[in-house]
Amino acid sequence: MSTNTYRHPRHGQIVILLQAGWTDKAIAAELHVDRRSAARIRGMLGIAPHRIGTTAGDKLDRFSIEL
């Protein structure tokens, strides 16, 4: 059985920002770490990726016509 023992040197700070709702990109810029490090820790914690922007549904709604 393999356990994940990865621990980034700034793990605690990354966890705090993830729990506060920060995006991986924003954490990377603030703490000067790789965006993928924040994403990896997000996955370890089971926190869903922070989605910003237009969803597929929003894009399709632009073209729908009400009858």
N, C-alpha and C positions, 0 to 999 in steps of 0.2 A: 504494500500500500504506500503510495507516494503522497506526501503532504507538501503543500506549497509553503515553503519557508522564506520566500522572498520578502524582504523588508527594505524599502527605500530609506535612505538616510533622513529624508524629510517626511516620512510616512505619517507621523502624527499631524503635521501641518496640513498635508494633503487631505487627510481624513476629515479634519475640521472644515475645510473649505468645501469638500464634496457634500458633507452633511448640511452645509449652509446653502447648497443649491448652485454652486459655481460650476461653470463649464470646464471641461478639461483644458481647453485653450486658454481660458482666463487664469486657471491655476498655474499653467505652464509659464505664462507671462509674469505672474506675480512672484512665483517662487524660483524662477529661472531653472525649471526642470523640463524634461521632455514631456510633451503632451501624452505620449503613450504610457508614461509612468503613471500619470493620473488616471488614465483609462484602465490600466491594469489593476490599480488599487480599487477603482470603482467596481470592476468586475469581481474582485475578491470580496468586497463588501455586499455585493448583490444590489447595488444602487443602479437604477436604470439610467441610460445615457440621457443627458440633458439635450433636448431637441429645441433648436431655435430655427425659426423660418417657416416657410410655407409647407403645409402637408400636401400629399397627393389629393386629398379631398378638397382642400382649399383651391388648388389649381383647377380641378374639374368644375367646381362651383362657378368659376368665372365664365364658363362656357354653357352653363345650363340655362335654359329658358323656362320661365314660369308661364304656364298656359292657363 
